[in-house]
Amino acid sequence: MRAISLPASPSGHAAPLTHVALRSDGLRLASCSYDGTVLVWDVSEPAKPRRLSRLRHRRLVNAAAWNPSTPELLATASADKTVAVWRIADDGHNELVSVLARHTDDINAVAWMPDGERLICVSEDGRATLWSALTGAFLSEVGSHTAHCMAVSVSVDGLVATVGEDGMVAVRRPGDGSPPGAGAGAGAGAGADAGAGAEADAATRYYDSSVEGCAWSHSGKVLAVALDDGTVDLLTSGLEQLRTLAVSDSAARAVAWSEDDTALVVGAYDGSVHFFDVHGDRTHQVHDPRVWPRSVSVARGIVAAGSFWNGPHLYRLSDGARIAEPGAPNHGPNALAVDGGELLIGCDSGTVFAVSLTPDHAKATPAVRALPVADGPVLSLAARDGALYAGTYAGHVISLRDGHRRVSAQLGAPLPSLCFDGDTLVAGTYNGELVVLDPLTLAVTDRRTAHGGSVKSLTALDGGGFLSAATDRTVAAGGVRARTTLWEHGNLVNAVAVLDGRVAASASRDHTVKVAAIAATPGPAGPSWQARSVQTLLGPDESVKCVGLLGDAGAPVVLAGSYDFGLYVWHVDWDSTARTLASGRLLAEFSQGLSCMTPLDDRSAAVAGWDGRILVVGIGADGTAGVRRDWQIDELAVLAGGREEVLTA
């Protein structure tokens, strides 16, 4: 497994923050990042966070948890399939105590048992496992989900709650068989205890959609779960419903309790941190497009939240006032598009860089423009006739046309995909919707739920209609109102591409790419699409994130980028599936996972990685693929001169 190798930023992280964890005394904060590091901050003066230590994993770090009885112990959970236990020293000389290895998939979250000696780890493979933290020994399996297990929380008396993308909330006691309620903590706020039912050693509850966050109250009496419909349910330990908090039109992602259990803080995909009292009344709301609220933490009257920038956000619990904020953006590329001879690169910073493309991609220094499209991350791009359209994490479509900037209404969820269908613009959302917009006004003209999960990728088909790929494992074709499933993968589908309207390819978390010939049959409700000669391409060792097709439909060349940092190429032989199965080679390696890809013409494509590297890949007359251009996003920012174009609202 290759390790992430990004230049260390002296001021913070080099990529967005995935998780924040305040120590219970409020003096230390651990922040985790896509850059493969954990930073430990001294927040004894909250307005002046001071970095103490940098801890490294081989891959992105998803979570951290401080030990409840030994304050200097910190557990960190990573996509390198390990959990590390560290002894944190104030002088920066930290000790790696143990490594819990090796799990079968990325570790999404970790929580200590009350004894401070055992850890619960939950993984992308759906399992929740119990480990001896100091020896690294596996102890037992606590439970499992049928999809990714996303979060875990342990109550003061040892009840383990897990939640997952299968919609299940599970409560179990992995301990010594002590009776329910033994050892429950005292002193909780009256609000959290009110109405709590009897505790249970095992219980399950199911929701219709993904559940990605959970947190026990400090009393252990109430479990808060964050739901995809934008609400937070407060449940008894037996998972009986006490109350529902209406948080947002976007998914609620993370939740944390105040120490007296009288208040909750919720992070939602609307780019806001929401403050509630335990009775369900909203007390404050902080909106900042830079905030990535997939994680929130509370201690000693301080609230920490994750960020797309280089450090954590800190707020005052009592009134939501900002205490500290990160100092610099990250330009990690998330989306690519082409229009008018320019390559458009949408970044975490909200900037879109427009890079001039030379004939045959000759190695001349390009002209670069910096377009200040959004205040938060640009997740998707589309372009036509000189107009640029960006889908944002905050759930807006933003258009730039003739120097004028227009912003749509909030569409209810982040927008990871955009494409044109004839004269209309289609946005795919995190909640599985297809939203149709007028390109001139950005008014919504139609919308429907088309997938059972996030619509990760859209690409237009010749003559109308489009392909879609989603986390429900399917690839579909057609219009907004009439769609046909072409094939399924063994896991979520990250991207889909088309060539000449006759060949489609998809990239999946199941480590494969599928490619097939596609055709439409006319019908009274519109064309019905079919796939034939579906072939499976192997090569990457991890999730495949982006895909592209070059050449001609009779002998297509497939490009795909993976979380294993590799860019792969295959030559499809329609007459010999066995030959295609054994084909494929590594074309280039990045320093971080690959993020996105777009065709420039029928023989070349642009490819971007989260390390900021941008390649132009082309195929020669003999069909051989090679790298023609190689840029770094920071170099392009310098070429833009540090000057952003002025846009008129």
C-alpha positions, 0 to 999 in steps of 0.5 A, a space after each residue: 500500500 502506497 503512502 500519501 505523500 503531500 507537502 506538509 503545510 506549516 500552518 495546518 492540513 494540506 487537504 480537508 478535515 475529516 474529523 475533529 475530537 476535543 479531549 474531555 478537558 477541552 485543552 487538546 484537539 485532534 484533527 484528521 485529514 485526507 492528507 493522511 495526518 492527524 494534527 494535535 492542537 493546544 486549544 487551552 487558549 481557544 482563540 489561538 490554537 497552537 499545533 503541537 504534533 503531526 501523526 501520520 498514517 499511510 492513507 486518509 484518517 477518518 476519525 480520532 478518539 481520546 481515551 476516557 481514563 488516560 488523557 494522553 492516549 489517542 486512537 486514530 482510524 485510517 483508510 490504511 485499514 489500521 487503528 493506531 494508539 498513540 501516547 501524546 506528549 506535550 513536547 511533541 515526542 509521541 509514542 506509537 503504543 500499538 497498531 490494531 491491524 489488519 482490518 479488511 477495509 477502511 476504518 470509519 470510526 473508533 470509540 473507547 470502552 469505558 474501561 479505557 483498555 478496549 476499543 470498538 472499530 467500525 469499518 467499510 466492510 460493515 463490521 464492528 469489532 472489539 480490540 485490546 487497545 494496548 496489546 493490539 489483540 483482536 477480541 471479538 466481533 460486536 456486530 455487523 451491517 449489510 452496508 458500510 458501518 459509518 459511526 460508533 458511540 459507546 455509552 458510559 455504561 458500555 452500550 455500543 451503538 453503531 449506525 450504517 448506510 443500510 439504515 440500521 441503528 444497533 445497540 449491543 453490550 459486548 462486555 461481561 454480561 453485567 445487567 443492563 444499567 449497571 454502572 450508569 453515570 450520574 449527574 446528567 441534565 434533566 432534559 436528556 433523562 426525561 422520558 428515557 425508557 429502560 435500557 437494553 443489552 441488544 436492540 435494532 432500529 431501521 430507517 429508510 436511508 443511510 444513518 451516518 452519525 450517532 452519539 450517546 448522551 453523557 448520562 448514557 440514557 439517550 442516543 442521538 442519531 443523525 439521519 439523511 432526511 435532515 433530522 436527528 432522532 433522540 432514542 432510548 437505549 432500547 431505541 424507542 423514539 423520544 423526540 425528533 429534531 428538524 435540523 435541515 433540508 440536507 442530510 444531518 451528518 454528525 452530532 455531539 452533546 454538551 457535557 450536561 446533556 442539555 444541548 446538542 450540536 449537529 453538523 449538516 450537509 447544508 454547510 452549517 453547524 446547528 445548535 439545539 437544546 434537548 427539547 428540540 428548540 434551535 438556539 443558534 445556527 452558524 453557516 460557513 461554506 468552508 465548514 465540512 460538518 461531517 464531524 463536530 465535537 464539544 468540550 468545556 463550552 467549545 464546539 469544534 467542526 471540520 473544514 475544507 480549509 487547512 484547520 478546524 473551526 472553533 465556536 462558543 457553545 453558549 451563543 455560536 460565536 466564532 472563536 477561531 477559524 482556519 487560515 488558508 484554503 486547499 485547492 484539491 481538484 474535485 471536478 473537470 470540464 472543457 469549454 471554448 478551448 479551456 480546461 476547467 478545474 473545480 476545487 475544494 476552495 471554491 475556485 475554478 481554474 480555467 487553463 488554456 489548451 494548446 493544439 495537440 497539447 503542446 508543452 507551452 506555458 498555459 494561460 490560466 484564469 482564476 474564477 471565484 465561483 463559490 465560497 465552499 467546494 465545487 463538486 461538479 462542473 458543466 459548460 456550454 457556449 462560454 457559460 460555466 455551471 458548478 454544483 457545490 457542496 452547499 447544494 447550489 448550482 452556480 452559473 457564470 455567463 458573460 461575467 455575471 454570476 447567478 446562484 440557484 435555490 438550495 437543492 436540498 443536498 450536495 451536488 456531485 454531478 452535473 450534465 446537459 440533457 438537450 437544452 436543460 441542465 440536470 444535477 444529481 444530488 447526494 439524496 438520489 434525486 435528479 433535478 432539472 434546471 433552466 440554464 438561463 435562470 437556474 429555476 427548477 423545472 422538474 425533479 425526481 428520485 432516480 436512485 437509492 443513493 447519491 448520484 455520483 456521476 452524470 454524462 450526456 448521451 448523443 441525441 438526448 438522455 444521459 447516463 447516471 452512476 450512483 451509490 446504489 450500485 447501479 448504472 442507468 440510462 435515459 431521461 429524467 422520467 424514464 430510466 433503464 438500469 444497464 448493469 450493477 456493480 458489487 459496490 457503489 459506482 463512482 463514475 460513468 463515461 460514454 464514447 460516441 454514444 455507443 460505449 459506456 464504462 463505469 468505475 466502482 468501489 468494488 475495484 473494477 471497471 465495467 465497459 459495454 456497448 449500449 444502444 437505444 430502442 424507441 418506445 412510446 415513453 421514450 427510448 429504452 437503453 440496453 447494454 451488451 457485451 458487458 466486460 469487467 476490467 481488473 487492475 486497481 487494488 482499491 476503489 476506482 474513482 473516475 473513468 474515461 473512454 478514448 478512441 473509437 467504439 470498435 476498439 475503445 481505450 479505457 482510462 480509470 483512476 483509483 484510490 490506490 493512486 494509480 491511473 490505469 489503461 485497458 484496450 477493449 477487445 469485443 471479440 475476446 472477453 478473456 483477452 480483455 480480462 487479462 489486459 490492462 497496465 499502470 500508466 501513471 502514479 499519483 501521490 494521493 487518490 485520483 479524483 476526476 477525469 474528462 475527455 478533451 476530444 476523442 483521443 485525449 483526456 484530462 485527469 486530476 488527483 487529490 494531490 493537485 496533479 493534473 495530467 493530459 493523457 492522449 493515445 497515438 495513431 497506434 492506440 498507445 496511451 501516454 502522458 502529454 502534459 503534467 501540471 500541479 494545481 499550485 503552479 496553475 494558481 501561480 500562473 493565474 497571478 493570484 488575481 481572481 476575476 471580478 464577477 457581477 451577481 
